[in-house]
C-alpha cells in the first residue's frame, strides 16, 4: 500500500452491465454497455489527473469484449471486477455499496477522498461541484423523505470508513429499505449530518433511471428554485433540504 499523497482521490464509477436485482426497469444489456462506455469517455476528460475505477459485479464476460477493454485502457480506467452477488432481493444499492466497501478495504490507505458516480449517468457539472471537498462529505439530503442521495457523492476516506462502511448490510429493497434511507438514518443517529454539506449547486444529471426507466432531466424552473434554496440553506448552516417540490 502506498502513502496518501496531498489531495489524492479516487473516482469510483459503479456499474452492473447485466442487471441482477429487483426494481430495475432498464435491463437492455447492450444499451447499458454503451452508456457505460460513453461515461468512461466523459469522466476521463473531467478527471485527467485522478485515478478512475470501474466497479462492476455482473456476469458480463469482459474477455469477450475487446472494444470495451480497449476503451478502458485508452481512458486509463481500472476495471475492478466483483463476483455476481447472490443478494437479488436486497437490490442494487446493497450490491453497489458492497463493491465500494471492497474498494475501500483494498485501497483505503492510498486515497484521501472518493467521488462516487453511478456509471450510466453523466453528471455534466461534476468537475465544478466536486472541486473543493471542504467538509467530510458532499451529498444531498432531504428531511421530508429522510434520504441522502447516493447516485453521486464525495466523501473523505476516513468519514466513509467510520460512518458509511458496512451500511449496505442493512439494505433490503424488497422490504422498502433502500440505501438512501440507511445512509440518512446513520447520519442523523450519529449526529454527523452537520459534517455533510449539500452540493453548492444541483448536480446536472443526464441519462435514464435504472429503477423506473424514465429520464433524469428535471424541470428547469424547479431546479432554479432549488439552487436558490441551496444558497439560503448554506447561509443558515442547514445541511438538508426542508421542503420538496
Beta strands, then each sheet from edge to edge (+ up, - down):
strand 1: 9-15
strand 2: 51-56
strand 3: 77-81
strand 4: 113-118
strand 5: 122-123
strand 6: 137-138
strand 7: 141-142
strand 8: 147-148
strand 9: 152-156
strand 10: 196-197
strand 11: 205-206
sheet 1: 3+ 2+ 1+ 4+ 9- 6+ 10+
sheet 2: 5+ 11-
sheet 3: 7+ 8-
end
